[in-house]
Amino acid sequence: MPLDRAPLNRRRPRPAPDPVDAIKGGLVVSCQAREGDPLHGTAMMAAMARAAADGGAAGLRLNGPADVRAVTSALTLPVIGLWKDGDEGVYITPTARHALAVADAGADIVAVDATDRPRPDGRGFRDTVTALHDRGVRVMADIATVTEGLAAQEAGADLVGTTLSGYTEHTPRTDDEPDLPLVHTLVGRLAIPVIAEGRFHLPHQVAAAFDAGAHAVVVGTAITAPAWITRRFAAEAPRRGW
């Protein structure tokens, strides 16, 4: 059966209140580990998600239908689901087929690359928004620029995330800081919620994003990537194990 025609009865009821409202003013923890990472696998991600929930996360961001299904069957926190396919160009939920599979796995919100780069199926971001809205699922537009944020809003996105700032050919960065100016500008120009995401490594950066008007902040690596965290501490030790 094609993924875009999968049965609808696998979707669980949305948490109350609305998932976009439920994450407002909260921390969303991105629990992801791609193939090759020691934590890769649904059991590990479900445990990571539970730990994040115990720590006070208001929502979770998960990669792939399997991880989304495993977590939504065990926890009631709102889930932003996505599907990374590849690692170049548009690879975050690149087509409507990917988006619908994530929705059918139980995601309350589906994150989709909404940059102005060509999509692998040749279709537009608006097509994916329409397909998801037909299923009653909210859409988070992952963007890199103000122009892309405005276009995503016009295409019907329910919220916009700064996820891809610094990760496209048009937005190169030489530092490792979150793009707080982009958050601030988007908040001032959009009528839909803005999610701050990308290189949030320290608590004070999260606070600064909320001060800039962010609806919610997503943190991943600094919480859920033990190898990255270990390297930062090991770099200060006289004996560097790596």
Order of alpha helices (4+ residues) and beta strands (2+ residues): alpha-beta-alpha-beta-alpha-beta-alpha-beta-alpha-beta-alpha-beta-alpha-beta-alpha-beta-alpha-alpha
